């Protein structure tokens, strides 16, 4: 249920970060048992994508909640955002453009709620259109973790990949997403969308726009390791970092 995403050094200390998915009641009970072990480990950050887990997270003082991307609404994740803005009239472009440059974290009440619940870190997408709103989040006390390659377009509780492959018991599937991803083809889709597990992603090209990072105050860069990004080894991680550093120089 818990997936160790990455290990990094912060202020000279090693910190362990784990990612939790959207959960069912049964899944929450599994997480509860694992949190006991993580709390004993200490200095652990949990990326939370389901508010249900927060009902008992305060019982584990050594676990720091980290706001996952599934708990924020980002209209610009829509793969047709640019087309919608460009094809609208002047007034439509102003209104729609504002919608697609904001997120649910632009609202003070929402941010105050998450800060009250103990969130200090928040996952954000590599969507240059929304970069300007990051400054406000930093000023409100969030440390931002910026995901480079993949933007979630839609997410489901039931795994589309397991359904597509005819898995009879999705809860005990053969984990095909560890090695396979699928390109979604549709005449209405101009860009490419990819199915990986229970998520449909669009893919970004951070190398092309990485210089814009100078305008964004982020605490961490997150790289996904899966068949879609083709980052599946420490060597590929190092190569990706070197590529980004050469562009950022």
N, C-alpha and C positions, 0 to 999 in steps of 0.2 A: 504494500500500500504506500509506504514511504519510499521515495527515491532520493538517494544522495545525489545532489545536483553538482556541487562543486565544493572545493575546500580552498580557502584563501587566507592570506595573512592580513590582519588589520591591526595596525599599531603594534606590530611585533608579536601579536598573539594569533594562534590558529583558531579559526572559527568554522564550525560545521553548519552547513545549510541544507535543509531537507525541504522537498516540495510535496505538498498534499494536494490531491485533486478535489473536485466537487464530490461531495459524499452523500451516500444514503445513510439511513439510521444504522444499518448493519455495518457500513464502512466506518462510521464515527466510533463505534464500539471497538473496532480493530485499532483505530488510531489511538484511542484512550490507553490501551495496553502498551502500545509502543512509546507513548509519551513518557511513561514511567522510566523506561530505559534511557530515553534521550535526556530527561531531566537529571538522571544520575551522571550522565556523560558530562553535562555542563557546557556552558558557552555555545549553545545551539540556537540557531535561528530557524523558524518554521515558516515557510512560504504558505500562507493561508489562502485558499481559494473557495472556502465555504464558511459562512458565518457560524454555522452550528458548532464548529470546533472551539469557538471562542467562549462558549457557555461553560467550559471547564478548564480552559487553558490557564486561568489564573491559579489553578492548583499546582502548577509546575513553575516555580519561580526562576528556574535556570533556563527556561525556554522563552525566547524573544519572538513575538509574532511579526511577520513580514507580509505586507499587503500584496497578494497575488493579482495577476492581471484579470482574473475572472471576477474580481470584486470591484472593478472600475468599468464604466461604460464609456466607450470611445467611438463616436460616430465615424471618425476618419478611418476606422478599420474596414469600412465598406470599400470593396475593390472598385466601385464606380464613383467614388467621391469626386475625383477630378472631373470626370465626365459630367456629373450632375451640376457642378459649379460652373463649368465652362458653357454648358448649354442653356443655362438660365438667363433671364433678362437681368438688367442692371440691379433692380431691387431684389430679385431672387438671389442673385449672386452675392449681394451683401448679407442677406439673412442666412442663406445656406452656407456661405463661406464662414460665417461666425459659428454656426453649428459644427462644422467640420474642423474648426481649429480649437475646439474646447473639449473637455472631458467631464465626467461626473465629479472629478476631483477639483474642478474649478469653483465648486460651491462650498462656501465656508461651513455650512451646517454639516455637510458630508465629511469634510476634512476634520472638523472638530470631533465628530463621532469616532472616526478611526483613530485619532490621536488619543481620545479618552479610553479607547479599548487597548491602548498600549502599542500601537503601530509606530515604529520609527523609520522603517524602510518600506519602500513601495516599488513594485515593478512597473516599468513604463515601456511603451513601444518605440521602435525606431520608425517614427513617422515624422519627418521634418516639419510637416504642417502644424503639428501640435507642440513643437519644441518651445515656442515662446511662453507657453503656460507652465513650463517646468520651474521657472524662476520663483513663481508664487508658492509652489509646493516646497521648494528649498527654504524659502523665507518662513514658512509655517512649521519648519522643523523636520521635514522628511529628508532622508537620504535616498537618492534615486538609484535603482538598478535598471540599466537600459539594455533591453534585449535587441541584439543586432540583426539577426537574419530573418526571423519568422514573425509574422503578425497574425494572431488568431482572428479569423473572420467569423466563425461560428463554432459552437461547442455543444455537445450533447451528452447526456448521462449514459445513454446506451452507445456502445461502440459501433460506429458505422463500418469500420474495417472488419470486425468480427461478423457482422451481419452480411456484408458483401461476400465474405469468404465462406459463408455457410456454417460458421461455428455453432454447434448445437447448444453449448453452454458457455455463453460469453464470459461469465464470471471465472471460468477455468479455461480460457482460450489458449491457443498455442503460441501467443505472443508474436504474431507475425509482424507487428509494428516495430519490433527490434531490428528487422532486416528489410522491411518493405514499406514503400509509400506509393501513392497513386496520383497520377495527374488526372484532374477532372476536366473533361472536354464538353463544351456546350457552346452553341452558336451565339448565345447571349453574353458569353464571357469573353471579353477582349484580352484581359490579362490571364495569367496562369494561376490556377488554384490547385492546392494539393491536399489530399486526404491522408492524414497520419493518425492512426488510432481513432479516437472519437472527436478529432479536431480538424477543421478545414482551415488551412493556412494560405496566406499570400506570402510571397518571398520578396525580401528587400535586397538592395544592393548597397550596403554601407560603404564599400570602398569608393563608390561614385560620389557620395556626399559626406564623407567622413570629416572633411574640414569644417563642417558645420558644428562638429563636436566642440569646437573652441567657444561656441556661444552657449553651450549647454553645461550646466554644473551637475555632473553625475558622480556618484560615489563608486559605482561598479559598472563594468561591462559584462553582460551575460551572453555566452555563446551556447547554443543548443547542440548537443551531441546526438545525432540520429541520421538515418539514411538520407533524409532530405537535405541536410546541410553538408553531408559527407564529412563531417568532423567526427571521427570515431577513434582517434588515438591521440596520445600526447604530442606526437610529431605534427599532426594536423593542427592541433591547438597552437603550437609554437609557430607554425607557418602562417596561420591566420593572424596571430598577434604581430608578427614581423611585417606582414602586408599592411596592416592598419597603421603601424608605427611609421612605415615609409611614406604613407599618404599624409599622416598627421604632422610629419616633420616640416 
